[in-house]
Amino acid sequence: MKIYNILILALFLAACNQVVEEAETANGATQNQEASSSLSPLESRVIQAEERLNQNEAGAKVWKAIESHGGLEKWYGNGLLQFHFDYQPEPGQSGLRRNTLSLNDYWSSQSTHTIQGEEGLQFGFDGQRAWSTTGEKVGGINPRFWSLTPYYFVGLPFVLADEGVVFESLPDAQMGDMSYQLVKASYESGTGDAPDDYYILYLNPETGQLDALRYIVSYPGFFEPGQHSPEKLMRLTGKTTVDGMVLPTAYETSMWQDGSPSPVVTRIDVSDYAFLTEDNSGALNMPEGAQEYIGL
């Protein structure tokens, strides 16, 4: 009888413990939900990106690069970013100079461009539609392709915190006197206009920052399915700090051939950086009189 009573008591205590544990779990879940609901959209987006990138070693390296360039919270929180982006093919190289003043919203992937020397010519992307003042290419520039091209290069590594990016660590590689950590960033199917694009990031092991990248272009307006441009190497040849953010001021781009760069084929200058924190609602909408650009 004594043993029977002890067994009953043990079962009773175990049941009580289970009830307490379930209550604590439910209470903890409620507290987590309350904490999550108390976060601002900015805090939530940053936390989700940090969790997503730190799921593997390659993504963690990219997160470290984002932190070393100023951090995602500042990047999203500093306001719209304006800059002058001057893309200049070297003499004898094909391609047009693209020289624009650009206003960019990295929170919602919107951008507008004013062609320098042609202030009446504008184009952009409002998050859904590409547009231009004529509804066609302006100054030889494809609005759908180029609206977010400077946006993306200047925004590296921050733009890799978006959903749909896949990271892979590659063997370290020498460039100049530095052995760089390499991370390949590619995209899940259906991400953006050109999900077959990839970027191979050269991350400085001492600073954590992005110093160079290799990339391809697979934009369907230029290439058939499965085709893409030759791989290129883009070096960041200058940087500046603006409101706590480390940003590029110059690039040199070369063709990447058999593991080595060609002579420089394009140079890019980026200047006149400014984070605009005042109310700019509507500044990135398609302006009155402009027309949607329909083509790829």
N, C-alpha and C positions, 0 to 999 in steps of 0.2 A: 504493500500500500504506500509506503514511504517513497519507493522508487517511482511509482505511478504518479504521485503528487509532484515529485521533482520534474518528471517529464511534462506534466501539464503546465507547471510554472515556466519551464524552458520554452515551450511552444507559445505560451502567452507573451513572454518577454520578446521572443523573436517577432511575433506579430506586431507588438507595439513598436519595436525598432523599425520594422518595415513601414509602418504608418508614418513614423517620424521622418524616415528617409524620404518617402514619397512626398510628404509635405514640404520638406526642405528643398527637394528637387523642384517641385512646383513653384515654391516661393522664389528659388534662384532663377528659374526660367522667367517668372513674372518680373523680377528685378532687372534681368537682362533685357527683356522687352521694353520695360520702362526706360532703362538707360539708353537703349537704341532709339526709342522714340523721342528722347530728349536731345539727341544729337542734331546739329544743323545739317542741311544737305551737303555742305562743304566737308564737315567732319566725317559724315557717313561715306562719302565718295572716297576720301583719302584712306579711311580705315579699310574699306573693301578692296581698294587697289593694293594696299600694303599686304593684306592677307593673300590676295591673288598672286602677287609677284613672289612672295616668299614661300610659295608652295614647293619650289625646287631651287637648286643651287644657282642655275642660270638666271632665273628671275630675281633671286636675291641680289645678284651682282648688279642687275639693272636698277633695282630699288636703291642700292647703295649709290649708284651714279646719280639717280634723281635727287637723293639727299645731298650729295656733294655739289650739285648745281644749284642748291637753294631750297629744295623740298617742294613736295606737291601742294602742300597747304598754301604756301606763298604763291606758287605758280597759278593756282586757281583763284586765290584771294586778292591778287594785286590789281585785278581789273583787266580791261581790254589792253592788248599789247599792239602798239604801233611801231613800225620800222620801215626803213627804206631798204629795198632789196634790189641790188644791181647785178644781174647775171650777164657776164661778158665772155662770149667765146673768144679764144685767142685768134690772132690773125691767121688766116688760112684754114680755120676750122669752120665747119658748117653750123648753121643755127643762127637765130636772131638774138640780138641783145634784148633783154627783158628788164626794164628799169621802172619799178613801180614803188609808190608809197602805199603801204598796206596796213589795214586795221583788222585785228584778229581777236576773235572770242574763242579761247581754248576750252571754255566750259561747254560750249554747244557747237563747236566745229563750224564757225562762220568766218568769212573773210571778205573784205572789199579791197580793190586795188584801183589806184589812179595812176595812169601812165604818165611818167615824168616828161615834161615838155609837151604833153598833149592832155592838159587838164580837163578837157571835155570828154575824154575817153576813160570810161570806167568799166570794170567787170567785177564779178564776185560770186560767192556761194552763200545762200542764206540758210543753210542747214538742210534744205530739200532741193532747191533749184539753183542751177547756174544761170547767170544772167550777164548781159552787157548792155551798153548804151544803144547798141544797134541790133541786138539779138544774134549777132554773128561774131566771128573772131574779130578782135580789135588789135591793130598793130601786129597782125600775124599771130596773136596769142590765143590759144584755145582756153576759153574761160573755165570750162569744167575741169580740165587737167591742171591749169596753172594756178587757179584760185587757192588751192590748198597745198601746192608744192612748196613755196617758200614757208608757208605756215608749218609744214611738217618738218622740213630740215632745221629751221630755227627752233622748233619745239622739241627736237630730240635732246635728251632721252625722255622728257616728260610725256610726250604723246604715246609712248609705249605702255603707259599705265592704263590705257583704255582696254575695254573688254575685247576678246577675240584675238589677242596676240599670244603666240606660242614661242617659248624661249628654249634655246639649246646651247650648252657650253661647247665650244670648240677648243682645240689645242692652242696654247699660247703662241703668239707670232711676234717676230722681231720687226720693228720699224725704227730705223735710225739706231739710237743707242738704247732704246727701251724695248723690253719684252712685254707685250700687251696681253691682257686677258681678252679673249674673243667670245662674244655671245651672238648667236644668230637669232634674229627676231623675224618670224614669219607669221602667217595669218590663217585663221580658221576659214574654211570655205564659206563664201557669202559675206565676208567682211569687206566693206567698201567697194569701190569700183574695180580695184586691181588686187584681189586677194593672193595672187601668185607672186607679188612683190616680196622681197626680203631685204633685210639690212643685217650686215655683220659689223657689230660694234667693236671698236678698239678702245678698251677701258684701261686707263692708266692705273697701274697697281698701287702707285704712291698717293695719288689724289682721288682716285675713284672716278674721275671725270672722263667724259667722252672726248677723245683726241682725234679720231678719224672713223670712217666707216666705209665699207664696201656695200654696193647695192645694185639691184637691177630694176628696170621699169618694165611692167607687163601690161600697161594701160591698154584696154581693148580698142580704144580709138586709134591706136598706133600699131598694134600687133594682133595677129591671129591667135585664137585660143592655143595655149601651150607654148607660145613664142614670147620672147622678151628681148630687151636690149642687151648688149654685151655688159659684163660686169664692170663697174667703175670704182675707183678709189677716190674718196673725198677726204681731204685733210682739213682740219680746223686750224687755220694759220694765225688766228687772233681771237681773243676773248675779252669780254668786259663784264663788269658787275653793275647791274642796274637794280636798285631797290632790293638788294640781297640775292638777286638771281644772276648766275654766271651764264652769259649768253655769247654766241659767236659773233665776231665782227668781220671775218674773212674766211674764205674757203679756196682751196685749189683742187681741181678735179682732173684725174688722169684715167685713161683706160687701164684696166687690170688684165694683163696678158701673161699667161704662163707663170703666174705667181709673182709678177713684177709690174710696177707702174710704168706707163708710157710717159713721155713729156706731158706737161700740163696742157689740157685742152680747153678748160674754162676756168675763169676766176670769178668769185662772187664777193662783193662788198656789202656788208650789212651795217647800217648806221641809223642815227636819229631815233634811237630807242626811247619809248615813253610808255609807262603804264598809266592808263587813263581811268581814274577811280570815280570820277563824277558820273552822273546819270547820262548814259549814252544810249538809252533805249531807242530803238529804231535806227541807229546809225548803221547797222549791218543789214537792214532790209533792202530788198530790191527797190531802187529809187523810182520815183514817178517818171514816166517816160521811157524807162529802160524796158528791155524785153528778155524773156526767158530764152536761154541758149538751149536748143533742143538736141543738137548732135553730141556725139562722144568726142 
